[in-house]
Amino acid sequence: MPGREVFDQEEIKEVLEVLNRGVLFRYGFDVQRQGVFKVAQFEKEFASYIGSRYALGVSSGTAALKTALEGLNLPKKTEVLTPCFTFVATIESIEEAGLKPVLCEIDESLNISVQDIQDQLNKKTSVILPVHMMGSACDMTPIMQISKEKNIPVVEDACQATGAQYQGKKLGTFGKYGCFSFDYVKVLTTGEGGMVVTDDENLYQQADWYHDHGHPHRSDLPRGVEERMRKGTNFRMNEIQGALGLVQLKKLPTIIETHKKNKAVIKTVLEKYDFITFRKHFDADGEIATFLAFFLPDAKKAERFKEKMKENGINPGILNYWHFIANIKSVKTRRNFSRSRKILERAVVIEILVKMDAEKMADTLDRICREF
Ligand SMILES: Cc1ncc(COP(=O)(O)O)c(C=O)c1O
């Protein structure tokens, strides 16, 4: 899902411009910066693209999640419901915020099971944290319904889903906060970086203060004499990241469109074979097509299929093992997530690129399927 594939002279020009001006800090240095605020401009344009009132640039997706959880000011040690299939950063940010991750099963959408959210909910639940894995939406209608009925806030981990939608609304705009990652392997990249979005002024303010040591960022006072509004940390985005983000954001619609075309070419071929079934999408048009995930009838066949792919030069994703939290020893959990394991061990994942020979890959997969 790499925005890095489309790096060209535009990114180079923007970064050089920042370096020539010499201001890398997002705040202050008013004379030297000549009115140019790259991070602030990126936030403004990102908020407009996503459809949120506020956006706050941060140093990573992990930082975005931590900022969101701190911004809610939740009672410590309360529980956060999140899927057992996610990047470990989701779990780390919950623990770092002094909260307890409670993992839920996934279903054939490879996203959190709404049924298991209902089963795990209890008096100690303080947040529901769905993760839109591999660019495709969780089932947000029932999740938001549960949130409303139980009065439990939703924080969305949209780190892998910048630009994806659910029923015409961008992911990250359903919950109290939406969190995005712009690390080097993401669909929009600033090398490292992230964004927190919200529609709530107070929550924006909490996040803004938290991500920069409690600074209120007053325009009428120098930074050195500002009071501190709350406890915080340093998760600031810098001006080079802001400049890169602005260029990448412009390219994002074309990136997504190209992914979709490439994915369709490959999927059309696989659809001919009855032994292959596909990941369920709650909004097939709204996903950003960064991956094609499909299932073989059982784990043995999936392994054999992946071997055939490797022999033929196609890299089968290992995300389903790497991102299965039950396989990560540092995370303590009492459940074995057998339902999720059964789904993931049958899954094969192909990464879709902008610059790929989709026809060639489709032909190779066609041959593998015919001989399988
Ligand atoms: C689902 C998910 N959450 C959080 C993160 C953390 O993002 P970052 O690498 O920018 O810290 C990632 C990154 O891969 C991710 O995939």
The ligand as a MOL file (V3000), in Angstrom:
LIG
                    3D

  0  0  0     0  0            999 V3000
M  V30 BEGIN CTAB
M  V30 COUNTS 16 16 0 0 0
M  V30 BEGIN ATOM
M  V30 1 C -3.4690 -1.1530 12.3580 0
M  V30 2 C -2.2910 -0.3150 12.7180 0
M  V30 3 N -2.3380 0.4540 13.8150 0
M  V30 4 C -1.3130 1.2410 14.1670 0
M  V30 5 C -0.1500 1.2900 13.4180 0
M  V30 6 C 0.9830 2.1400 13.8820 0
M  V30 7 O 1.3730 3.0870 12.9410 0
M  V30 8 P 2.8880 3.6450 12.9370 0
M  V30 9 O 3.7550 2.6260 12.2830 0
M  V30 10 O 2.7860 4.8870 12.1260 0
M  V30 11 O 3.2430 3.9230 14.3430 0
M  V30 12 C -0.0530 0.5040 12.2630 0
M  V30 13 C 1.1740 0.5100 11.4410 0
M  V30 14 O 1.4600 -0.3990 10.7100 0
M  V30 15 C -1.1430 -0.3210 11.9130 0
M  V30 16 O -1.0990 -1.0890 10.8220 0
M  V30 END ATOM
M  V30 BEGIN BOND
M  V30 1 1 1 2
M  V30 2 1 2 3
M  V30 3 2 2 15
M  V30 4 2 3 4
M  V30 5 1 4 5
M  V30 6 1 5 6
M  V30 7 2 5 12
M  V30 8 1 6 7
M  V30 9 1 7 8
M  V30 10 2 8 9
M  V30 11 1 8 10
M  V30 12 1 8 11
M  V30 13 1 12 13
M  V30 14 1 12 15
M  V30 15 2 13 14
M  V30 16 1 15 16
M  V30 END BOND
M  V30 END CTAB
M  END
